[in-house]
């Protein structure tokens, strides 16, 4: 199986160059459950932080400081 992946990697780099190989590696990494979980946790944290930030600053009314 190792020889198959080595041949596939070589063909990918010949056809698409280093960028294609990099994108293929990234795609393979994104298919891992641990990586997907980390992305979900990070995205959820960013959305939650945005919600807390928006809730922290209420809209000012005219004439009120």
Order of alpha helices (4+ residues) and beta strands (2+ residues): alpha-alpha
